[in-house]
Amino acid sequence: MNKFDEFNLNPLIIKSLDEQGIVEPTEVQQKVIPIALRGDDVVAKAPTGTGKTLSYVLPIIENVDRESNKIQAIIICPTRELVVQICDVFKVAVKYYESFRVAGLYGGQNLERQLMFLRKKPQVIVGTPGRLLDHLARRTLKLQETKIIVLDEGDEMFDMGFRGDVEKIMDACPRQTTQKLLFSATIPNAIKEIIDQKFSNPIEVETTIQG
């Protein structure tokens, strides 16, 4: 019995999780997935290694319209390594979906290759702040239909000086209709300011247990 069944996820997702031996949610997954599925904003204080990636990947897969060619979810994270890791988690979870497309955008990767990914009309974008802003400036990235924003490892992004970039990307998305999720090991004042300014009655979750 796969305990992810309790979230009423698509059986195709459960099948993929079963094949990976992922059968029991970690603490952060248990807390975040139900909130994210119903569309509420989330602020999760969770260190690396708690399984936080899957806690937003699964709700995104469930809530995205796979028949649409519009970008509906954007995940902003600090490093190319994390972009690749998140894209890999998506690929595993949607193994049995025919029409779910994810594009990873980060510095150091061939720009023409990224444009090729964007021409395939992904529903989900995972990227680093600088490269996302670059595509916005080129008008090769359009976020007017985006309904979910995830900030992953928020404290690390802000420590690296990406606060202004993150705010610009968030401002390019429709403010009133967008669900926002933040994952961060710590919640410094700069992040509290972003939460106050841009989140709507977020539900706070905290976990220290690694899974």
N, C-alpha and C positions, 0 to 999 in steps of 0.2 A: 504494500500500500504506500503510494507516494503522498506524503503529507502536504505537498503543494496543491493537491486536489481540493483542500479546504478553501482555497482562494477562488475556486470555480474558474480556473484558467482553461484555455482551449486545450482539448486532449492532445493536439499536435505538439504543444509546448511540453506537456507532461511526458509524452513519449520521448522527446529530445532529452529532457532532464533525466529520465530513467536510464537512458543509454549512457549518460555521463556519471551515473551513480549519485546524482543529486536528488535525494529523496526526503530530506528534512530541512526546513528553513532555519537559518541562523536567527539570532535574536533580532538583529536589525531588519532582516527580511520579514520576520513575523510581525514586527511593529509597523514597518513602512508600507508594505505591499497593499494592505487593505485601504489605507488612507490614500495612497496614490491612485489606486484603482477607481475610487469614487471622485477623484478630481480635485481634492483639497491640496493646498500648499503645504510643504513639509520642510522643516529645518531639523536635520538629523546630525547630532554630534556623535560621530562614529569614526574610530581610527581605521587605518588601513588593515586589511586582514579580517574584517568582520563580515564580509560578503555583501557589502553595500551595493556593488555594481548590479548584481542580480535584483536587488530590491527596487531599482527603478527601471531596469531593462524589461522585466516581465510586464509591469503595468503599461509601459510604452507600447509594447507589442500588442497588448490587449486593446488599448485605446486608440491606436492609429487606424485610419481608414486605408486598408491595403489597396483599394480600388482607385485611390486618389494619386495623382502625380505631383502633388504639392508637398513641400517640406512641412511636416507637422510637429516634429520634435527636434530640439537641438541640445546637445550635451557639450558643455564647455569645460575643458580640463587643462591642466598646466603643461603637460609634456606629451611629446609624440609617442613615447612608450605607453602612456596611459590611453591615448587615442587608439592605438593598435590593440591594446588589451580589451578595451570596451567593445570595439568592433568585433573581436573574436568571440566575446560573450554573446553578442547579438547573433552572430552566424551560427553558433551552436544552438541557441534557443529557437531559431526560426528555420532549422534544418529542413523541416517538412512543409514549410510555406513556399508557395511558388511566386508570390508577388510582393515580397517584403524586401525593400532595398535600403541599405545603409552605406553612407559614404564617410570616410575619414579624411579630414583636411588638416595638414600640419606642415610646418616649415621644414625645408630640406628635401621635400618630395617634389618630383617633377610637376610643374604647374599644368602642363598639357594633360598629364595623367589624371590630375584632379578634375580638370574640366571634362574629361571623358566620363569620370564617375558622376559628375553633376548632370551631364546630358542624359544619363540613364534615369533621371527623375527620382532620386531617393526620397523616401518619406522621413528618414532620420539622418541627421548630420551629427558627427562627432568631430570636434576640432579644438585646436589651441587658439587662444584669443587673437594673436597676431595674424595668423593665416585666415581666420574667419573674417576679421576686419578687412583684410586685403581683398577677399572675394566680394565683400559688401561694397567696397569702393569700386571694384571693377564691374559691379552689377551682375556678377555671375552667380551670386547667392541672393535669393529673395526669401524673406522671412515673414511676409505679410499674412501667411496662412498658418504660421506656427502656433500651436496650442499648448506645447509643453517645453519648458526650459529647465535643464538640470545644470547646476554648478557643482562639479565634483572636485574634491580636495580644495575647497574654497580658500582655506587659510594659506595653503601653499601658493595658489594663484596670486593672492594679494601680497604675500611676502616677496613674490617675484616681480611685483610692480604692475600687475595686470588689472588693477581695479578699474581704471578709466576705460580700458578696452572692454572689459566685461560689461560695464554700464552702457557703453555704446551699442554693444550687441543686443543687450536686453531691450534697449530703447528702439531697436529696429523691429522688434516683435510687437504684436498687438497687446497692449498692456492689460486691457480689461478682460480679454478672453483667454489669457495664457496662465496655465498652471505652472508654478515655480517650485522646484525642489533643490535644496541645498544640502550638501554633505561635506562635513568638515571635522577634523580631529579636535579643533578648538574654535571658539566663537569670539574672536577679538572685537574691539569696538568698531573697526572699519566694516566688518561683516554685519554687525548689529545695525549699523546705519543703512546698509543695503537692504536688510530685511525690513526695517521700518519704512523705507522709501518705496520699495518695489514689491513686497509680498503682501498677500491679502489673508489676514487672520491665519498665519501658518500654525500647524500643529507641530509641537516640538517633541523630538524623540531623542533619547540618549542611550547609548550602549557602550560598554567597555569590553564585552566578551568577544573574543575572536572566534571565528567559525571557519 
